Amino acid sequence: MTTNEVATAPTDPAGLQRSRERIARHLVGRERELELTLAAVAAGRDIVLEGPPGTSKTTILGAITEEWGIPLLFVEGNADLTPAKLVGHHNPARVLREDYSADNFVPGPLVEAMQRGGFLYIEEFNRAPEDTLNTLLTAMADRSLAIPRVGRIRAAPTFRVIASMNPYDNVGTTRLSTSVHDRLNRLAVDYQDADAEERIVILRTEADGELGARLVRDAVAVTRATRDHPDIRQGSSVRGAIDTVLVALRLAALRDLDDPDSPGYPELVYDAMIVALSGRIHLDEAVDATPERVLREIWEDHFVLAPHRADPG
């Protein structure tokens, strides 16, 4: 696409189907989530993706924007995200020399996304201040924004606001107003099943052979167990399983261990878990425990108790 061309979303059924097929090649699973997100943004809608970290939200958006040939601009929602940071500012040095003008305005991510027809992806959307959300509401409602001493910025056709929220984290968040909810479509994105997560880990780690295959299965199993443990408020995403495998493979090389049936294999996995998972799990505030102790319980459930749960014979 040249600089004079404006990206447009496919609107005809055949073009949209071809777009979906090409985008799907970049993803492991997530067919339904991709289809629903693609339908919403192709229809010109803004959307909030509600789900925990590590559930392929960014991957889906990156694949769509790559297919459309438009930018994906990231913004982290927090108390410091003021309207000025979102919209942009005038260059102070040039203002002193030239006074305020459109030429010395430095676009923020919102204006840049509007001008370039990109997706503005706001993570932790419900942590942003109310006045910042109101600025976004204006851009979403009017597809334009009036900036003092600059003029009116009109959004390119493919401009979208994509928000994400973590339903498991209420610390430091604000309740979104009815006006915000009314402007956004919503899609819940949860963790994938074990088979899909194993395929993701294999893809990201390139683990192979007998040791690699066993590590992938065990890493995914213990990582998924962190999401159900009663002492853990929020467990780890599949990124924890990926790092568990990567760390374990290097530990195995250091310890000269290449057989998953070796007596040292279970402890190898535990050591990798401590490094990869202890910082990714968030314990319940009422629990008097450490991440290491909780991970040891999960490890024991998997390596000590689970192998003996099958019925005799």
C-alpha positions as CSV (number, residue, x, y, z in Angstrom):
1,M,0.0,0.0,0.0
2,T,1.5,3.4,-1.0
3,T,1.3,6.5,1.2
4,N,-1.5,7.9,-1.0
5,E,-3.7,4.8,-0.6
6,V,-6.2,4.5,2.3
7,A,-6.6,1.1,3.8
8,T,-10.1,-0.3,3.9
9,A,-11.7,-3.3,5.7
10,P,-13.1,-5.9,3.3
11,T,-16.8,-5.7,3.3
12,D,-17.9,-8.2,0.7
13,P,-18.5,-11.8,2.1
14,A,-15.9,-13.4,-0.1
15,G,-13.2,-10.9,0.7
16,L,-13.9,-11.1,4.4
17,Q,-13.7,-14.9,4.3
18,R,-10.4,-14.8,2.4
19,S,-9.1,-12.3,5.0
20,R,-10.2,-14.6,7.8
21,E,-8.4,-17.6,6.3
22,R,-5.1,-15.7,5.9
23,I,-5.3,-14.3,9.4
24,A,-6.0,-17.7,10.9
25,R,-2.6,-19.0,9.7
26,H,-1.0,-16.8,12.3
27,L,-3.0,-18.3,15.2
28,V,-3.2,-21.5,17.1
29,G,-6.9,-22.2,17.7
30,R,-9.0,-19.1,18.5
31,E,-11.1,-19.6,15.4
32,R,-14.3,-18.4,17.1
33,E,-12.6,-15.4,18.8
34,L,-10.9,-14.4,15.5
35,E,-14.2,-14.6,13.6
36,L,-16.1,-12.5,16.1
37,T,-13.4,-9.9,16.5
38,L,-13.0,-9.7,12.7
39,A,-16.7,-9.3,12.2
40,A,-16.9,-6.5,14.7
41,V,-14.0,-4.4,13.4
42,A,-14.9,-5.1,9.8
43,A,-18.4,-3.7,10.6
44,G,-16.7,-0.5,11.8
45,R,-17.2,-1.2,15.5
46,D,-14.9,-0.5,18.5
47,I,-14.6,-3.4,20.9
48,V,-13.4,-4.4,24.4
49,L,-11.7,-7.8,24.7
50,E,-12.3,-9.0,28.3
51,G,-10.0,-11.7,29.5
52,P,-6.8,-12.5,31.5
53,P,-3.3,-11.8,30.1
54,G,-1.8,-14.3,27.7
55,T,-5.0,-15.3,25.9
56,S,-3.9,-14.3,22.4
57,K,-5.7,-10.9,22.3
58,T,-2.7,-9.0,21.0
59,T,-1.9,-11.9,18.6
60,I,-5.4,-11.7,17.1
61,L,-5.2,-7.9,16.7
62,G,-1.7,-8.0,15.3
63,A,-2.8,-10.6,12.7
64,I,-5.8,-8.5,11.6
65,T,-3.8,-5.2,11.3
66,E,-1.0,-7.0,9.4
67,E,-3.6,-8.3,7.0
68,W,-5.2,-4.9,6.5
69,G,-1.8,-3.2,6.3
70,I,-2.4,-0.7,9.1
71,P,-0.6,0.0,12.4
72,L,-1.4,-1.4,15.8
73,L,-0.6,1.2,18.4
74,F,-0.3,0.2,22.1
75,V,-1.3,2.3,25.1
76,E,-1.2,1.1,28.7
77,G,-4.2,2.3,30.7
78,N,-3.2,3.7,34.0
79,A,-3.6,6.8,36.2
80,D,-0.8,8.6,34.2
81,L,-2.7,8.3,30.9
82,T,-3.9,11.9,30.7
83,P,-5.9,13.3,27.7
84,A,-2.7,15.2,26.7
85,K,-0.7,12.0,26.5
86,L,-3.3,10.3,24.5
87,V,-4.0,13.2,22.1
88,G,-0.6,14.8,21.8
89,H,1.1,18.1,22.6
90,H,2.8,21.1,21.0
91,N,6.6,20.9,21.0
92,P,7.7,23.3,23.8
93,A,10.9,24.4,22.2
94,R,9.2,25.3,18.9
95,V,6.3,27.0,20.7
96,L,8.9,29.4,22.3
97,R,10.3,30.2,18.9
98,E,7.2,30.1,16.7
99,D,4.1,30.3,19.0
100,Y,1.5,27.6,18.8
101,S,0.7,26.1,15.4
102,A,-0.5,22.9,13.7
103,D,3.1,22.4,12.4
104,N,4.6,22.1,15.9
105,F,2.0,19.7,17.2
106,V,3.3,16.2,18.2
107,P,0.5,13.7,17.7
108,G,-0.2,11.3,20.5
109,P,-1.2,7.6,19.9
110,L,-5.0,8.5,19.5
111,V,-4.3,11.1,16.9
112,E,-1.7,8.9,15.1
113,A,-4.2,6.0,15.0
114,M,-6.9,8.3,13.6
115,Q,-4.7,9.8,10.9
116,R,-3.1,6.5,9.9
117,G,-6.3,4.4,10.2
118,G,-4.8,2.1,12.8
119,F,-6.1,0.2,15.8
120,L,-5.5,2.0,19.1
121,Y,-5.1,-0.9,21.5
122,I,-5.6,0.2,25.2
123,E,-4.6,-2.4,27.7
124,E,-6.0,-2.2,31.2
125,F,-8.7,0.1,29.8
126,N,-10.5,0.3,33.1
127,R,-7.5,1.9,34.8
128,A,-7.5,5.0,32.7
129,P,-8.8,8.3,34.3
130,E,-12.4,9.3,33.5
131,D,-11.4,12.5,31.6
132,T,-9.2,10.3,29.3
133,L,-12.1,7.9,28.7
134,N,-14.3,10.9,27.8
135,T,-11.7,12.0,25.2
136,L,-11.9,8.5,23.7
137,L,-15.7,8.6,23.7
138,T,-15.6,11.7,21.5
139,A,-13.3,10.1,19.1
140,M,-15.4,6.9,19.0
141,A,-18.7,8.7,18.6
142,D,-17.7,11.4,16.1
143,R,-14.7,9.6,14.4
144,S,-13.1,13.0,14.7
145,L,-11.5,15.2,17.3
146,A,-11.1,19.0,17.6
147,I,-7.7,20.0,18.9
148,P,-7.1,23.7,19.9
149,R,-4.7,25.5,17.7
150,V,-4.5,22.5,15.4
151,G,-8.0,22.0,14.0
152,R,-10.3,19.0,13.5
153,I,-8.7,15.6,13.0
154,R,-10.9,13.2,11.1
155,A,-10.3,9.4,11.4
156,A,-9.4,7.3,8.5
157,P,-11.9,4.5,7.7
158,T,-10.0,1.7,9.4
159,F,-9.5,3.5,12.7
160,R,-10.7,1.5,15.6
161,V,-10.5,1.7,19.4
162,I,-9.7,-1.8,20.9
163,A,-9.8,-2.0,24.7
164,S,-8.8,-4.9,26.9
165,M,-9.7,-5.6,30.6
166,N,-8.7,-8.3,33.0
167,P,-11.8,-9.5,34.8
168,Y,-9.7,-11.1,37.6
169,D,-8.0,-7.9,38.7
170,N,-10.1,-5.3,40.5
171,V,-7.2,-3.5,42.3
172,G,-6.9,0.1,41.1
173,T,-9.6,-0.2,38.5
174,T,-12.6,2.1,38.0
175,R,-16.2,1.1,37.1
176,L,-16.9,2.1,33.5
177,S,-19.8,4.4,32.9
178,T,-22.9,3.4,30.9
179,S,-21.8,5.8,28.1
180,V,-18.5,3.9,27.7
181,H,-20.2,0.5,27.7
182,D,-22.7,1.8,25.1
183,R,-20.0,2.7,22.7
184,L,-18.1,-0.7,22.8
185,N,-18.9,-4.1,21.6
186,R,-17.6,-6.8,24.0
187,L,-16.0,-10.2,23.7
188,A,-14.9,-12.5,26.5
189,V,-11.6,-14.2,25.8
190,D,-10.7,-17.0,28.2
191,Y,-7.8,-19.5,28.3
192,Q,-7.6,-22.1,25.6
193,D,-7.9,-25.9,26.2
194,A,-4.8,-27.9,27.1
195,D,-4.3,-29.3,23.6
196,A,-4.2,-25.8,22.1
197,E,-1.8,-24.5,24.8
198,E,0.5,-27.5,24.2
199,R,0.6,-26.6,20.5
200,I,1.4,-23.0,21.4
201,V,4.2,-24.0,23.7
202,I,5.7,-26.3,21.0
203,L,5.5,-23.5,18.5
204,R,7.2,-21.0,20.8
205,T,9.8,-23.3,22.3
206,E,10.5,-25.6,19.4
207,A,10.8,-28.4,22.0
208,D,11.2,-31.8,20.4
209,G,12.3,-35.3,21.2
210,E,11.2,-37.4,24.2
211,L,12.4,-34.9,26.8
212,G,10.8,-31.9,25.0
213,A,7.5,-33.6,24.5
214,R,7.3,-34.6,28.2
215,L,8.3,-31.1,29.3
216,V,5.6,-29.5,27.2
217,R,2.9,-31.8,28.7
218,D,4.0,-31.3,32.2
219,A,4.6,-27.5,31.9
220,V,1.1,-26.9,30.5
221,A,-0.4,-29.1,33.2
222,V,1.2,-27.3,36.1
223,T,0.6,-23.9,34.6
224,R,-3.1,-24.7,34.1
225,A,-3.3,-25.9,37.7
226,T,-2.3,-22.4,38.9
227,R,-5.6,-21.1,37.6
228,D,-7.6,-23.5,39.8
229,H,-5.6,-23.5,43.1
230,P,-7.7,-22.2,46.0
231,D,-4.8,-20.0,47.3
232,I,-4.2,-18.3,43.9
233,R,-6.3,-15.3,42.9
234,Q,-5.0,-15.2,39.4
235,G,-2.9,-18.0,37.8
236,S,-0.4,-17.9,35.0
237,S,-1.1,-17.6,31.3
238,V,0.4,-19.9,28.7
239,R,3.5,-17.7,28.8
240,G,4.4,-19.4,32.1
241,A,4.3,-22.8,30.4
242,I,6.5,-21.5,27.6
243,D,9.1,-20.2,30.0
244,T,9.0,-23.3,32.1
245,V,9.9,-25.4,29.1
246,L,12.6,-23.0,28.0
247,V,14.2,-22.8,31.4
248,A,13.9,-26.6,32.0
249,L,15.6,-27.3,28.7
250,R,18.6,-25.2,29.7
251,L,18.6,-26.7,33.1
252,A,18.6,-30.2,31.6
253,A,21.6,-29.3,29.5
254,L,23.5,-28.0,32.6
255,R,22.6,-31.1,34.6
256,D,23.3,-33.5,31.7
257,L,19.7,-34.8,31.9
258,D,18.1,-36.1,28.7
259,D,15.8,-38.8,29.9
260,P,12.3,-37.7,31.3
261,D,12.3,-41.0,33.2
262,S,15.4,-40.0,35.1
263,P,15.0,-39.6,38.9
264,G,16.1,-36.0,38.6
265,Y,13.4,-35.0,36.1
266,P,10.6,-34.1,38.5
267,E,12.9,-31.8,40.5
268,L,14.1,-30.3,37.2
269,V,10.5,-29.3,36.4
270,Y,10.0,-27.8,39.9
271,D,13.1,-25.7,39.7
272,A,12.0,-24.4,36.3
273,M,8.5,-23.7,37.7
274,I,10.0,-21.5,40.5
275,V,11.7,-19.3,37.9
276,A,9.0,-19.2,35.4
277,L,5.8,-19.2,37.5
278,S,6.5,-17.7,40.9
279,G,6.3,-14.1,39.6
280,R,3.2,-14.8,37.4
281,I,0.8,-16.1,40.1
282,H,-1.0,-13.7,42.4
283,L,-1.9,-15.2,45.7
284,D,-5.1,-14.4,47.6
285,E,-4.4,-11.6,50.1
286,A,-5.9,-13.6,52.9
287,V,-3.6,-16.5,52.3
288,D,-0.5,-16.9,54.6
289,A,1.7,-18.7,52.0
290,T,4.5,-18.0,49.6
291,P,4.4,-18.6,45.8
292,E,7.1,-21.2,46.2
293,R,5.0,-23.2,48.7
294,V,1.9,-23.0,46.6
295,L,3.9,-24.1,43.5
296,R,5.4,-27.0,45.5
297,E,1.8,-28.2,46.3
298,I,0.9,-28.0,42.6
299,W,4.1,-29.9,41.8
300,E,3.4,-32.6,44.3
301,D,-0.2,-33.0,43.1
302,H,1.1,-33.5,39.6
303,F,4.2,-35.6,40.2
304,V,3.4,-37.5,43.4
305,L,-0.3,-37.8,43.6
306,A,-1.5,-37.8,40.0
307,P,0.5,-40.8,38.8
308,H,-1.2,-43.0,41.5
309,R,-4.8,-41.8,41.0
310,A,-5.7,-44.3,38.3
311,D,-7.6,-47.4,39.3
312,P,-5.4,-50.5,39.8
313,G,-5.1,-52.6,36.7
